[in-house]
Amino acid sequence: MPDNIKLKLAKHFNVSLDYLLGAIDEEIPLVRESRIDLPKGFPPEEIPKVQEYIRLIVDAGKRKRG
């Protein structure tokens, strides 16, 4: 089966390609929310700095592609 068909199926059923192909047993969604696990004890007042840094990285990636 061509890769583009596999990707369409994964998107339709919202499962990872690994799950779709049987490489893993855990049904992991293809589309996931962005999430970053911070170390235990990370100071809550520093979270906005991390979020801003992530925005800078994402924006730089968009400029590079666009």
mmCIF file of the N, C-alpha and C atoms, coordinates in Angstrom:
data_MODEL
# 
_entry.id   MODEL 
# 
loop_
_atom_site.group_PDB 
_atom_site.id 
_atom_site.type_symbol 
_atom_site.label_atom_id 
_atom_site.label_alt_id 
_atom_site.label_comp_id 
_atom_site.label_asym_id 
_atom_site.label_entity_id 
_atom_site.label_seq_id 
_atom_site.pdbx_PDB_ins_code 
_atom_site.Cartn_x 
_atom_site.Cartn_y 
_atom_site.Cartn_z 
_atom_site.occupancy 
_atom_site.B_iso_or_equiv 
_atom_site.pdbx_formal_charge 
_atom_site.auth_seq_id 
_atom_site.auth_comp_id 
_atom_site.auth_asym_id 
_atom_site.auth_atom_id 
_atom_site.pdbx_PDB_model_num 
ATOM 1   N N  . MET A 1 1  ? 0.846  -1.170 0.000  1.00 0.00 ? 1  MET A N  1 
ATOM 2   C CA . MET A 1 1  ? 0.000  0.000  0.000  1.00 0.00 ? 1  MET A CA 1 
ATOM 3   C C  . MET A 1 1  ? 0.898  1.243  0.000  1.00 0.00 ? 1  MET A C  1 
ATOM 4   N N  . PRO A 1 2  ? 0.605  2.218  -0.858 1.00 0.00 ? 2  PRO A N  1 
ATOM 5   C CA . PRO A 1 2  ? 1.418  3.432  -0.917 1.00 0.00 ? 2  PRO A CA 1 
ATOM 6   C C  . PRO A 1 2  ? 1.360  4.231  0.396  1.00 0.00 ? 2  PRO A C  1 
ATOM 7   N N  . ASP A 1 3  ? 2.457  4.932  0.689  1.00 0.00 ? 3  ASP A N  1 
ATOM 8   C CA . ASP A 1 3  ? 2.543  5.698  1.931  1.00 0.00 ? 3  ASP A CA 1 
ATOM 9   C C  . ASP A 1 3  ? 1.453  6.756  2.051  1.00 0.00 ? 3  ASP A C  1 
ATOM 10  N N  . ASN A 1 4  ? 1.085  7.395  0.933  1.00 0.00 ? 4  ASN A N  1 
ATOM 11  C CA . ASN A 1 4  ? 0.061  8.440  1.016  1.00 0.00 ? 4  ASN A CA 1 
ATOM 12  C C  . ASN A 1 4  ? -1.289 7.864  1.447  1.00 0.00 ? 4  ASN A C  1 
ATOM 13  N N  . ILE A 1 5  ? -1.580 6.630  1.068  1.00 0.00 ? 5  ILE A N  1 
ATOM 14  C CA . ILE A 1 5  ? -2.820 5.976  1.495  1.00 0.00 ? 5  ILE A CA 1 
ATOM 15  C C  . ILE A 1 5  ? -2.741 5.637  2.979  1.00 0.00 ? 5  ILE A C  1 
ATOM 16  N N  . LYS A 1 6  ? -1.586 5.160  3.434  1.00 0.00 ? 6  LYS A N  1 
ATOM 17  C CA . LYS A 1 6  ? -1.404 4.859  4.858  1.00 0.00 ? 6  LYS A CA 1 
ATOM 18  C C  . LYS A 1 6  ? -1.611 6.117  5.694  1.00 0.00 ? 6  LYS A C  1 
ATOM 19  N N  . LEU A 1 7  ? -1.062 7.229  5.231  1.00 0.00 ? 7  LEU A N  1 
ATOM 20  C CA . LEU A 1 7  ? -1.198 8.484  5.963  1.00 0.00 ? 7  LEU A CA 1 
ATOM 21  C C  . LEU A 1 7  ? -2.653 8.945  6.002  1.00 0.00 ? 7  LEU A C  1 
ATOM 22  N N  . LYS A 1 8  ? -3.363 8.786  4.897  1.00 0.00 ? 8  LYS A N  1 
ATOM 23  C CA . LYS A 1 8  ? -4.788 9.154  4.873  1.00 0.00 ? 8  LYS A CA 1 
ATOM 24  C C  . LYS A 1 8  ? -5.584 8.306  5.858  1.00 0.00 ? 8  LYS A C  1 
ATOM 25  N N  . LEU A 1 9  ? -5.276 7.027  5.922  1.00 0.00 ? 9  LEU A N  1 
ATOM 26  C CA . LEU A 1 9  ? -5.964 6.147  6.876  1.00 0.00 ? 9  LEU A CA 1 
ATOM 27  C C  . LEU A 1 9  ? -5.638 6.544  8.317  1.00 0.00 ? 9  LEU A C  1 
ATOM 28  N N  . ALA A 1 10 ? -4.374 6.823  8.576  1.00 0.00 ? 10 ALA A N  1 
ATOM 29  C CA . ALA A 1 10 ? -3.970 7.234  9.921  1.00 0.00 ? 10 ALA A CA 1 
ATOM 30  C C  . ALA A 1 10 ? -4.685 8.525  10.316 1.00 0.00 ? 10 ALA A C  1 
ATOM 31  N N  . LYS A 1 11 ? -4.770 9.475  9.398  1.00 0.00 ? 11 LYS A N  1 
ATOM 32  C CA . LYS A 1 11 ? -5.476 10.724 9.682  1.00 0.00 ? 11 LYS A CA 1 
ATOM 33  C C  . LYS A 1 11 ? -6.963 10.477 9.899  1.00 0.00 ? 11 LYS A C  1 
ATOM 34  N N  . HIS A 1 12 ? -7.562 9.636  9.069  1.00 0.00 ? 12 HIS A N  1 
ATOM 35  C CA . HIS A 1 12 ? -8.998 9.346  9.183  1.00 0.00 ? 12 HIS A CA 1 
ATOM 36  C C  . HIS A 1 12 ? -9.335 8.733  10.537 1.00 0.00 ? 12 HIS A C  1 
ATOM 37  N N  . PHE A 1 13 ? -8.536 7.762  10.960 1.00 0.00 ? 13 PHE A N  1 
ATOM 38  C CA . PHE A 1 13 ? -8.791 7.069  12.225 1.00 0.00 ? 13 PHE A CA 1 
ATOM 39  C C  . PHE A 1 13 ? -8.072 7.718  13.414 1.00 0.00 ? 13 PHE A C  1 
ATOM 40  N N  . ASN A 1 14 ? -7.282 8.770  13.152 1.00 0.00 ? 14 ASN A N  1 
ATOM 41  C CA . ASN A 1 14 ? -6.503 9.481  14.168 1.00 0.00 ? 14 ASN A CA 1 
ATOM 42  C C  . ASN A 1 14 ? -5.678 8.511  15.017 1.00 0.00 ? 14 ASN A C  1 
ATOM 43  N N  . VAL A 1 15 ? -4.896 7.699  14.330 1.00 0.00 ? 15 VAL A N  1 
ATOM 44  C CA . VAL A 1 15 ? -3.961 6.788  15.001 1.00 0.00 ? 15 VAL A CA 1 
ATOM 45  C C  . VAL A 1 15 ? -2.586 6.975  14.374 1.00 0.00 ? 15 VAL A C  1 
ATOM 46  N N  . SER A 1 16 ? -1.548 6.677  15.149 1.00 0.00 ? 16 SER A N  1 
ATOM 47  C CA . SER A 1 16 ? -0.192 6.820  14.627 1.00 0.00 ? 16 SER A CA 1 
ATOM 48  C C  . SER A 1 16 ? 0.052  5.794  13.526 1.00 0.00 ? 16 SER A C  1 
ATOM 49  N N  . LEU A 1 17 ? 1.005  6.098  12.666 1.00 0.00 ? 17 LEU A N  1 
ATOM 50  C CA . LEU A 1 17 ? 1.370  5.141  11.622 1.00 0.00 ? 17 LEU A CA 1 
ATOM 51  C C  . LEU A 1 17 ? 1.951  3.866  12.232 1.00 0.00 ? 17 LEU A C  1 
ATOM 52  N N  . ASP A 1 18 ? 2.692  4.016  13.327 1.00 0.00 ? 18 ASP A N  1 
ATOM 53  C CA . ASP A 1 18 ? 3.231  2.833  14.003 1.00 0.00 ? 18 ASP A CA 1 
ATOM 54  C C  . ASP A 1 18 ? 2.108  1.894  14.437 1.00 0.00 ? 18 ASP A C  1 
ATOM 55  N N  . TYR A 1 19 ? 1.039  2.460  14.995 1.00 0.00 ? 19 TYR A N  1 
ATOM 56  C CA . TYR A 1 19 ? -0.099 1.644  15.418 1.00 0.00 ? 19 TYR A CA 1 
ATOM 57  C C  . TYR A 1 19 ? -0.800 1.036  14.205 1.00 0.00 ? 19 TYR A C  1 
ATOM 58  N N  . LEU A 1 20 ? -1.003 1.855  13.190 1.00 0.00 ? 20 LEU A N  1 
ATOM 59  C CA . LEU A 1 20 ? -1.688 1.399  11.978 1.00 0.00 ? 20 LEU A CA 1 
ATOM 60  C C  . LEU A 1 20 ? -0.949 0.228  11.333 1.00 0.00 ? 20 LEU A C  1 
ATOM 61  N N  . LEU A 1 21 ? 0.383  0.270  11.359 1.00 0.00 ? 21 LEU A N  1 
ATOM 62  C CA . LEU A 1 21 ? 1.194  -0.771 10.738 1.00 0.00 ? 21 LEU A CA 1 
ATOM 63  C C  . LEU A 1 21 ? 1.455  -1.960 11.661 1.00 0.00 ? 21 LEU A C  1 
ATOM 64  N N  . GLY A 1 22 ? 0.991  -1.858 12.919 1.00 0.00 ? 22 GLY A N  1 
ATOM 65  C CA . GLY A 1 22 ? 1.166  -2.957 13.848 1.00 0.00 ? 22 GLY A CA 1 
ATOM 66  C C  . GLY A 1 22 ? 2.521  -2.986 14.536 1.00 0.00 ? 22 GLY A C  1 
ATOM 67  N N  . ALA A 1 23 ? 3.278  -1.904 14.435 1.00 0.00 ? 23 ALA A N  1 
ATOM 68  C CA . ALA A 1 23 ? 4.595  -1.866 15.071 1.00 0.00 ? 23 ALA A CA 1 
ATOM 69  C C  . ALA A 1 23 ? 4.483  -1.687 16.582 1.00 0.00 ? 23 ALA A C  1 
ATOM 70  N N  . ILE A 1 24 ? 3.378  -1.068 17.031 1.00 0.00 ? 24 ILE A N  1 
ATOM 71  C CA . ILE A 1 24 ? 3.128  -0.900 18.461 1.00 0.00 ? 24 ILE A CA 1 
ATOM 72  C C  . ILE A 1 24 ? 1.687  -1.296 18.766 1.00 0.00 ? 24 ILE A C  1 
ATOM 73  N N  . ASP A 1 25 ? 1.433  -1.640 20.012 1.00 0.00 ? 25 ASP A N  1 
ATOM 74  C CA . ASP A 1 25 ? 0.080  -2.048 20.416 1.00 0.00 ? 25 ASP A CA 1 
ATOM 75  C C  . ASP A 1 25 ? -0.730 -0.905 21.004 1.00 0.00 ? 25 ASP A C  1 
ATOM 76  N N  . GLU A 1 26 ? -0.048 0.159  21.430 1.00 0.00 ? 26 GLU A N  1 
ATOM 77  C CA . GLU A 1 26 ? -0.737 1.284  22.053 1.00 0.00 ? 26 GLU A CA 1 
ATOM 78  C C  . GLU A 1 26 ? -1.337 2.185  20.981 1.00 0.00 ? 26 GLU A C  1 
ATOM 79  N N  . GLU A 1 27 ? -2.638 2.443  21.088 1.00 0.00 ? 27 GLU A N  1 
ATOM 80  C CA . GLU A 1 27 ? -3.330 3.270  20.102 1.00 0.00 ? 27 GLU A CA 1 
ATOM 81  C C  . GLU A 1 27 ? -3.053 4.744  20.392 1.00 0.00 ? 27 GLU A C  1 
ATOM 82  N N  . ILE A 1 28 ? -1.971 5.236  19.822 1.00 0.00 ? 28 ILE A N  1 
ATOM 83  C CA . ILE A 1 28 ? -1.557 6.629  20.023 1.00 0.00 ? 28 ILE A CA 1 
ATOM 84  C C  . ILE A 1 28 ? -2.188 7.482  18.926 1.00 0.00 ? 28 ILE A C  1 
ATOM 85  N N  . PRO A 1 29 ? -2.840 8.592  19.309 1.00 0.00 ? 29 PRO A N  1 
ATOM 86  C CA . PRO A 1 29 ? -3.434 9.455  18.294 1.00 0.00 ? 29 PRO A CA 1 
ATOM 87  C C  . PRO A 1 29 ? -2.381 10.071 17.385 1.00 0.00 ? 29 PRO A C  1 
ATOM 88  N N  . LEU A 1 30 ? -2.719 10.216 16.124 1.00 0.00 ? 30 LEU A N  1 
ATOM 89  C CA . LEU A 1 30 ? -1.825 10.879 15.176 1.00 0.00 ? 30 LEU A CA 1 
ATOM 90  C C  . LEU A 1 30 ? -1.745 12.369 15.503 1.00 0.00 ? 30 LEU A C  1 
ATOM 91  N N  . VAL A 1 31 ? -2.890 12.974 15.783 1.00 0.00 ? 31 VAL A N  1 
ATOM 92  C CA . VAL A 1 31 ? -2.952 14.385 16.135 1.00 0.00 ? 31 VAL A CA 1 
ATOM 93  C C  . VAL A 1 31 ? -2.992 14.471 17.652 1.00 0.00 ? 31 VAL A C  1 
ATOM 94  N N  . ARG A 1 32 ? -1.967 15.114 18.204 1.00 0.00 ? 32 ARG A N  1 
ATOM 95  C CA . ARG A 1 32 ? -1.877 15.240 19.660 1.00 0.00 ? 32 ARG A CA 1 
ATOM 96  C C  . ARG A 1 32 ? -1.686 16.695 20.026 1.00 0.00 ? 32 ARG A C  1 
ATOM 97  N N  . GLU A 1 33 ? -2.086 17.013 21.234 1.00 0.00 ? 33 GLU A N  1 
ATOM 98  C CA . GLU A 1 33 ? -1.822 18.353 21.739 1.00 0.00 ? 33 GLU A CA 1 
ATOM 99  C C  . GLU A 1 33 ? -0.340 18.464 22.037 1.00 0.00 ? 33 GLU A C  1 
ATOM 100 N N  . SER A 1 34 ? 0.186  19.648 21.818 1.00 0.00 ? 34 SER A N  1 
ATOM 101 C CA . SER A 1 34 ? 1.585  19.871 22.178 1.00 0.00 ? 34 SER A CA 1 
ATOM 102 C C  . SER A 1 34 ? 1.692  19.858 23.695 1.00 0.00 ? 34 SER A C  1 
ATOM 103 N N  . ARG A 1 35 ? 2.707  19.191 24.187 1.00 0.00 ? 35 ARG A N  1 
ATOM 104 C CA . ARG A 1 35 ? 2.875  19.091 25.631 1.00 0.00 ? 35 ARG A CA 1 
ATOM 105 C C  . ARG A 1 35 ? 4.351  18.961 25.954 1.00 0.00 ? 35 ARG A C  1 
ATOM 106 N N  . ILE A 1 36 ? 4.747  19.694 26.945 1.00 0.00 ? 36 ILE A N  1 
ATOM 107 C CA . ILE A 1 36 ? 6.125  19.594 27.404 1.00 0.00 ? 36 ILE A CA 1 
ATOM 108 C C  . ILE A 1 36 ? 6.081  19.309 28.894 1.00 0.00 ? 36 ILE A C  1 
ATOM 109 N N  . ASP A 1 37 ? 6.741  18.239 29.306 1.00 0.00 ? 37 ASP A N  1 
ATOM 110 C CA . ASP A 1 37 ? 6.828  17.902 30.719 1.00 0.00 ? 37 ASP A CA 1 
ATOM 111 C C  . ASP A 1 37 ? 8.047  18.595 31.299 1.00 0.00 ? 37 ASP A C  1 
ATOM 112 N N  . LEU A 1 38 ? 7.800  19.448 32.254 1.00 0.00 ? 38 LEU A N  1 
ATOM 113 C CA . LEU A 1 38 ? 8.893  20.161 32.915 1.00 0.00 ? 38 LEU A CA 1 
ATOM 114 C C  . LEU A 1 38 ? 9.386  19.341 34.100 1.00 0.00 ? 38 LEU A C  1 
ATOM 115 N N  . PRO A 1 39 ? 10.625 19.537 34.483 1.00 0.00 ? 39 PRO A N  1 
ATOM 116 C CA . PRO A 1 39 ? 11.166 18.775 35.613 1.00 0.00 ? 39 PRO A CA 1 
ATOM 117 C C  . PRO A 1 39 ? 10.376 19.028 36.903 1.00 0.00 ? 39 PRO A C  1 
ATOM 118 N N  . LYS A 1 40 ? 10.335 18.029 37.747 1.00 0.00 ? 40 LYS A N  1 
ATOM 119 C CA . LYS A 1 40 ? 9.677  18.162 39.040 1.00 0.00 ? 40 LYS A CA 1 
ATOM 120 C C  . LYS A 1 40 ? 10.338 19.316 39.801 1.00 0.00 ? 40 LYS A C  1 
ATOM 121 N N  . GLY A 1 41 ? 9.508  20.161 40.379 1.00 0.00 ? 41 GLY A N  1 
ATOM 122 C CA . GLY A 1 41 ? 10.026 21.290 41.123 1.00 0.00 ? 41 GLY A CA 1 
ATOM 123 C C  . GLY A 1 41 ? 10.351 22.505 40.266 1.00 0.00 ? 41 GLY A C  1 
ATOM 124 N N  . PHE A 1 42 ? 10.009 22.453 38.960 1.00 0.00 ? 42 PHE A N  1 
ATOM 125 C CA . PHE A 1 42 ? 10.276 23.600 38.088 1.00 0.00 ? 42 PHE A CA 1 
ATOM 126 C C  . PHE A 1 42 ? 9.500  24.802 38.613 1.00 0.00 ? 42 PHE A C  1 
ATOM 127 N N  . PRO A 1 43 ? 10.146 25.951 38.750 1.00 0.00 ? 43 PRO A N  1 
ATOM 128 C CA . PRO A 1 43 ? 9.459  27.119 39.323 1.00 0.00 ? 43 PRO A CA 1 
ATOM 129 C C  . PRO A 1 43 ? 8.313  27.599 38.425 1.00 0.00 ? 43 PRO A C  1 
ATOM 130 N N  . PRO A 1 44 ? 7.101  27.640 38.955 1.00 0.00 ? 44 PRO A N  1 
ATOM 131 C CA . PRO A 1 44 ? 5.936  28.053 38.144 1.00 0.00 ? 44 PRO A CA 1 
ATOM 132 C C  . PRO A 1 44 ? 6.104  29.435 37.525 1.00 0.00 ? 44 PRO A C  1 
ATOM 133 N N  . GLU A 1 45 ? 6.821  30.318 38.208 1.00 0.00 ? 45 GLU A N  1 
ATOM 134 C CA . GLU A 1 45 ? 6.989  31.674 37.670 1.00 0.00 ? 45 GLU A CA 1 
ATOM 135 C C  . GLU A 1 45 ? 7.873  31.694 36.418 1.00 0.00 ? 45 GLU A C  1 
ATOM 136 N N  . GLU A 1 46 ? 8.586  30.611 36.149 1.00 0.00 ? 46 GLU A N  1 
ATOM 137 C CA . GLU A 1 46 ? 9.448  30.519 34.964 1.00 0.00 ? 46 GLU A CA 1 
ATOM 138 C C  . GLU A 1 46 ? 8.709  29.953 33.745 1.00 0.00 ? 46 GLU A C  1 
ATOM 139 N N  . ILE A 1 47 ? 7.519  29.420 33.940 1.00 0.00 ? 47 ILE A N  1 
ATOM 140 C CA . ILE A 1 47 ? 6.765  28.805 32.833 1.00 0.00 ? 47 ILE A CA 1 
ATOM 141 C C  . ILE A 1 47 ? 6.516  29.785 31.690 1.00 0.00 ? 47 ILE A C  1 
ATOM 142 N N  . PRO A 1 48 ? 6.125  31.040 31.950 1.00 0.00 ? 48 PRO A N  1 
ATOM 143 C CA . PRO A 1 48 ? 5.942  31.972 30.826 1.00 0.00 ? 48 PRO A CA 1 
ATOM 144 C C  . PRO A 1 48 ? 7.201  32.148 29.971 1.00 0.00 ? 48 PRO A C  1 
ATOM 145 N N  . LYS A 1 49 ? 8.368  32.086 30.578 1.00 0.00 ? 49 LYS A N  1 
ATOM 146 C CA . LYS A 1 49 ? 9.621  32.196 29.815 1.00 0.00 ? 49 LYS A CA 1 
ATOM 147 C C  . LYS A 1 49 ? 9.783  30.996 28.880 1.00 0.00 ? 49 LYS A C  1 
ATOM 148 N N  . VAL A 1 50 ? 9.444  29.816 29.377 1.00 0.00 ? 50 VAL A N  1 
ATOM 149 C CA . VAL A 1 50 ? 9.529  28.601 28.553 1.00 0.00 ? 50 VAL A CA 1 
ATOM 150 C C  . VAL A 1 50 ? 8.537  28.688 27.401 1.00 0.00 ? 50 VAL A C  1 
ATOM 151 N N  . GLN A 1 51 ? 7.315  29.139 27.694 1.00 0.00 ? 51 GLN A N  1 
ATOM 152 C CA . GLN A 1 51 ? 6.298  29.270 26.645 1.00 0.00 ? 51 GLN A CA 1 
ATOM 153 C C  . GLN A 1 51 ? 6.735  30.266 25.572 1.00 0.00 ? 51 GLN A C  1 
ATOM 154 N N  . GLU A 1 52 ? 7.334  31.363 25.975 1.00 0.00 ? 52 GLU A N  1 
ATOM 155 C CA . GLU A 1 52 ? 7.819  32.355 25.012 1.00 0.00 ? 52 GLU A CA 1 
ATOM 156 C C  . GLU A 1 52 ? 8.937  31.777 24.147 1.00 0.00 ? 52 GLU A C  1 
ATOM 157 N N  . TYR A 1 53 ? 9.829  31.030 24.761 1.00 0.00 ? 53 TYR A N  1 
ATOM 158 C CA . TYR A 1 53 ? 10.921 30.396 24.019 1.00 0.00 ? 53 TYR A CA 1 
ATOM 159 C C  . TYR A 1 53 ? 10.367 29.423 22.981 1.00 0.00 ? 53 TYR A C  1 
ATOM 160 N N  . ILE A 1 54 ? 9.358  28.662 23.353 1.00 0.00 ? 54 ILE A N  1 
ATOM 161 C CA . ILE A 1 54 ? 8.728  27.720 22.418 1.00 0.00 ? 54 ILE A CA 1 
ATOM 162 C C  . ILE A 1 54 ? 8.100  28.486 21.261 1.00 0.00 ? 54 ILE A C  1 
ATOM 163 N N  . ARG A 1 55 ? 7.404  29.589 21.568 1.00 0.00 ? 55 ARG A N  1 
ATOM 164 C CA . ARG A 1 55 ? 6.804  30.406 20.497 1.00 0.00 ? 55 ARG A CA 1 
ATOM 165 C C  . ARG A 1 55 ? 7.879  30.917 19.531 1.00 0.00 ? 55 ARG A C  1 
ATOM 166 N N  . LEU A 1 56 ? 9.010  31.336 20.056 1.00 0.00 ? 56 LEU A N  1 
ATOM 167 C CA . LEU A 1 56 ? 10.108 31.816 19.205 1.00 0.00 ? 56 LEU A CA 1 
ATOM 168 C C  . LEU A 1 56 ? 10.605 30.709 18.276 1.00 0.00 ? 56 LEU A C  1 
ATOM 169 N N  . ILE A 1 57 ? 10.746 29.510 18.812 1.00 0.00 ? 57 ILE A N  1 
ATOM 170 C CA . ILE A 1 57 ? 11.212 28.378 18.009 1.00 0.00 ? 57 ILE A CA 1 
ATOM 171 C C  . ILE A 1 57 ? 10.206 28.043 16.919 1.00 0.00 ? 57 ILE A C  1 
ATOM 172 N N  . VAL A 1 58 ? 8.932  27.986 17.277 1.00 0.00 ? 58 VAL A N  1 
ATOM 173 C CA . VAL A 1 58 ? 7.877  27.665 16.302 1.00 0.00 ? 58 VAL A CA 1 
ATOM 174 C C  . VAL A 1 58 ? 7.832  28.732 15.217 1.00 0.00 ? 58 VAL A C  1 
ATOM 175 N N  . ASP A 1 59 ? 7.874  29.997 15.615 1.00 0.00 ? 59 ASP A N  1 
ATOM 176 C CA . ASP A 1 59 ? 7.844  31.087 14.633 1.00 0.00 ? 59 ASP A CA 1 
ATOM 177 C C  . ASP A 1 59 ? 9.047  31.032 13.694 1.00 0.00 ? 59 ASP A C  1 
ATOM 178 N N  . ALA A 1 60 ? 10.219 30.732 14.230 1.00 0.00 ? 60 ALA A N  1 
ATOM 179 C CA . ALA A 1 60 ? 11.416 30.620 13.396 1.00 0.00 ? 60 ALA A CA 1 
ATOM 180 C C  . ALA A 1 60 ? 11.262 29.487 12.393 1.00 0.00 ? 60 ALA A C  1 
ATOM 181 N N  . GLY A 1 61 ? 10.676 28.391 12.804 1.00 0.00 ? 61 GLY A N  1 
ATOM 182 C CA . GLY A 1 61 ? 10.451 27.276 11.910 1.00 0.00 ? 61 GLY A CA 1 
ATOM 183 C C  . GLY A 1 61 ? 9.472  27.624 10.798 1.00 0.00 ? 61 GLY A C  1 
ATOM 184 N N  . LYS A 1 62 ? 8.447  28.388 11.145 1.00 0.00 ? 62 LYS A N  1 
ATOM 185 C CA . LYS A 1 62 ? 7.471  28.813 10.131 1.00 0.00 ? 62 LYS A CA 1 
ATOM 186 C C  . LYS A 1 62 ? 8.107  29.743 9.120  1.00 0.00 ? 62 LYS A C  1 
ATOM 187 N N  . ARG A 1 63 ? 8.951  30.662 9.593  1.00 0.00 ? 63 ARG A N  1 
ATOM 188 C CA . ARG A 1 63 ? 9.628  31.585 8.663  1.00 0.00 ? 63 ARG A CA 1 
ATOM 189 C C  . ARG A 1 63 ? 10.561 30.831 7.733  1.00 0.00 ? 63 ARG A C  1 
ATOM 190 N N  . LYS A 1 64 ? 11.241 29.826 8.276  1.00 0.00 ? 64 LYS A N  1 
ATOM 191 C CA . LYS A 1 64 ? 12.178 29.053 7.476  1.00 0.00 ? 64 LYS A CA 1 
ATOM 192 C C  . LYS A 1 64 ? 11.441 28.292 6.360  1.00 0.00 ? 64 LYS A C  1 
ATOM 193 N N  . ARG A 1 65 ? 10.266 27.731 6.687  1.00 0.00 ? 65 ARG A N  1 
ATOM 194 C CA . ARG A 1 65 ? 9.488  26.961 5.702  1.00 0.00 ? 65 ARG A CA 1 
ATOM 195 C C  . ARG A 1 65 ? 8.759  27.882 4.728  1.00 0.00 ? 65 ARG A C  1 
ATOM 196 N N  . GLY A 1 66 ? 8.362  29.059 5.204  1.00 0.00 ? 66 GLY A N  1 
ATOM 197 C CA . GLY A 1 66 ? 7.523  29.942 4.397  1.00 0.00 ? 66 GLY A CA 1 
ATOM 198 C C  . GLY A 1 66 ? 8.303  30.889 3.633  1.00 0.00 ? 66 GLY A C  1 
# 
